[in-house]
């Protein structure tokens, strides 16, 4: 019994120490986290489908919290899923090749040349990050700059394909095929959307 109590006490002490360490780290880095967050411009309303809601939002949190390598890799994964989604919603089967998918989207005029350019920017160096190749930078400043470029490009792609306007009668989407189907309720149309609300 005494041994069990000692173990519980050790775990409680360890937990308290970890809480204190995390609290101190958060307070020490809060200003730079806020600065990074405010650097980004992001889409506030997206379809409430993966990966365009929570996972895309996680890219923002990774950048904000200084997890730049993870931010880069997740931006690339979201872009890959987004390209596949756009192909499928446009009526053809996507391949397993991101570059072929984005080129097909551009050739078939499903995305603008700017959007295609942003897709390419996100994808740049993908295999290096995915395979942890030696040429991947490890300097924090370089990773932050690359992560910011990828985040900005992802925002630009999302802003184009999920373009919308807000009016007195609600949300009007530019490309309805990329959004969940609207449903009627009490004579009004509704869409299932992901709202990014600052708290």
C-alpha positions in Angstrom: 0.0 0.0 0.0 2.8 2.4 0.9 4.6 1.7 -2.4 1.4 2.5 -4.3 1.0 5.7 -2.4 4.6 6.6 -3.2 4.0 6.0 -6.9 0.8 8.2 -6.8 2.7 10.9 -5.1 5.6 10.7 -7.7 3.1 11.0 -10.5 1.4 14.0 -8.9 4.7 15.7 -8.4 5.7 15.0 -12.0 2.4 16.3 -13.2 2.7 19.5 -11.2 6.3 20.0 -12.5 5.1 19.5 -16.1 2.2 21.9 -15.7 4.6 24.5 -14.3 7.0 24.0 -17.1 4.3 24.3 -19.8 2.8 27.3 -18.2 6.2 29.1 -18.0 6.9 28.1 -21.7 3.5 29.5 -22.8 4.0 32.8 -20.9 7.6 33.1 -22.2 6.5 32.6 -25.9 3.1 34.2 -25.9 4.2 37.4 -27.6 6.0 35.7 -30.4 3.0 33.3 -30.9 0.6 36.2 -31.2 2.9 37.9 -33.6 3.1 34.8 -35.8 -0.7 34.4 -35.7 -1.3 38.0 -36.7 1.2 37.5 -39.7 -1.3 35.1 -41.3 -4.3 35.9 -43.3 -6.6 32.9 -43.4 -10.0 31.8 -44.7 -12.6 32.3 -42.0 -15.3 30.1 -43.6 -14.6 26.8 -45.3 -16.7 23.7 -46.1 -17.0 21.6 -43.0 -15.4 18.6 -44.6 -11.9 17.2 -44.1 -9.3 18.4 -44.7 -10.6 21.9 -45.1 -11.9 22.5 -41.6 -10.0 21.2 -38.6 -6.9 20.0 -40.3 -6.4 23.1 -42.3 -6.9 25.0 -39.1 -4.3 22.9 -37.5 -1.7 24.3 -40.0 -2.4 27.7 -38.5 -1.9 26.5 -35.0 1.3 24.7 -35.8 2.7 27.9 -37.4 1.5 30.0 -34.5 3.1 27.7 -31.9 6.4 27.4 -33.7 6.1 23.9 -35.1 7.4 24.9 -38.5 8.5 21.5 -39.9 5.1 20.0 -39.0 3.3 23.0 -40.4 5.1 22.6 -43.8 4.4 18.9 -44.0 0.7 19.3 -43.0 0.3 22.2 -45.5 1.6 19.8 -48.2 -0.8 17.0 -47.1 -3.8 19.4 -47.1 -2.8 20.7 -50.6 -2.5 17.1 -51.9 -6.0 16.2 -50.5 -7.4 19.5 -51.8 -6.1 18.8 -55.4 -7.6 15.3 -55.3 -10.9 16.7 -54.0 -11.1 19.3 -56.7 -10.5 16.7 -59.4 -13.2 14.4 -58.1 -15.7 17.2 -57.6 -14.9 18.3 -61.2 -15.9 15.0 -62.5 -12.8 12.9 -63.1 -10.8 10.4 -61.0 -7.7 11.9 -59.4 -4.4 10.1 -59.7 -2.0 9.5 -56.9 0.3 12.1 -58.4 -0.2 15.6 -57.0 1.6 17.3 -59.9 -0.5 15.5 -62.5 -3.7 16.4 -60.6 -2.8 20.1 -60.3 -1.7 20.3 -63.9 -5.0 18.7 -65.0 -6.9 21.2 -62.9 -5.1 24.0 -64.6 -5.4 22.6 -68.2 -9.1 22.1 -67.7 -9.5 25.6 -66.3 -10.7 24.4 -62.9 -8.2 26.7 -61.2 -6.5 29.9 -62.3 -2.9 30.1 -63.2 -2.3 31.9 -59.9 -3.9 29.1 -57.9 -1.8 26.6 -59.9 1.3 28.6 -59.0 0.3 28.5 -55.3 -0.2 24.7 -55.4 3.4 24.4 -56.8 4.8 26.7 -54.1 3.2 24.5 -51.4 4.5 21.3 -53.0 8.1 22.6 -53.5 10.5 20.4 -51.6 7.7 18.0 -50.6 9.8 14.8 -50.9 12.6 16.4 -48.9 10.3 17.1 -46.0 8.4 13.8 -46.4 11.6 11.7 -46.4 13.6 13.9 -44.0 16.3 14.3 -46.6 19.6 15.9 -45.4 19.0 19.1 -47.4 16.0 20.1 -45.4 17.0 23.1 -43.4 17.1 22.8 -39.6 17.6 26.5 -38.8 14.5 27.8 -37.0 14.4 31.1 -39.0 14.6 29.3 -42.3 11.9 26.8 -41.4 9.7 29.7 -40.2 10.1 31.6 -43.4 9.3 28.4 -45.5 6.3 27.6 -43.3 5.0 31.1 -43.7 5.3 30.9 -47.5 3.4 27.5 -47.5 0.7 28.8 -45.2 0.2 31.9 -47.3 0.0 29.9 -50.5 -2.5 27.4 -48.9 -4.7 30.4 -47.8 -4.6 31.7 -51.4 -5.7 28.3 -52.8 -8.5 28.0 -50.2 -9.6 31.6 -50.8 -10.0 30.9 -54.5 -11.7 27.6 -54.6 -13.9 28.3 -51.5 -14.7 31.8 -52.5 -17.8 33.2 -50.9 -19.6 36.5 -50.1 -21.6 37.3 -47.0 -24.8 39.3 -47.4 -28.0 40.0 -45.5 -29.4 36.7 -46.9 -26.5 34.6 -45.8 -23.5 33.1 -47.5 -23.2 32.9 -51.3 -20.6 30.6 -52.5 -18.8 31.0 -55.9 -18.3 27.3 -56.6 -21.2 25.4 -55.0 -19.8 22.0 -56.2 -16.9 22.4 -53.7 -19.2 22.9 -50.8 -21.6 20.6 -49.0 -25.0 20.8 -50.6 -27.3 23.5 -49.2 -30.4 22.3 -47.4 -33.7 24.1 -46.8 -35.1 24.8 -43.4 -38.1 27.1 -42.7 -37.8 28.5 -46.2 -34.1 29.4 -45.9 -31.0 27.6 -47.3 -28.2 26.5 -45.0 -24.8 25.1 -45.6 -22.6 23.0 -43.3 -19.5 25.3 -42.8 -16.4 25.4 -40.6 -16.1 28.8 -38.9 -12.7 30.0 -37.8 -13.5 32.2 -34.9 -10.8 33.9 -32.9 -11.1 33.4 -29.1 
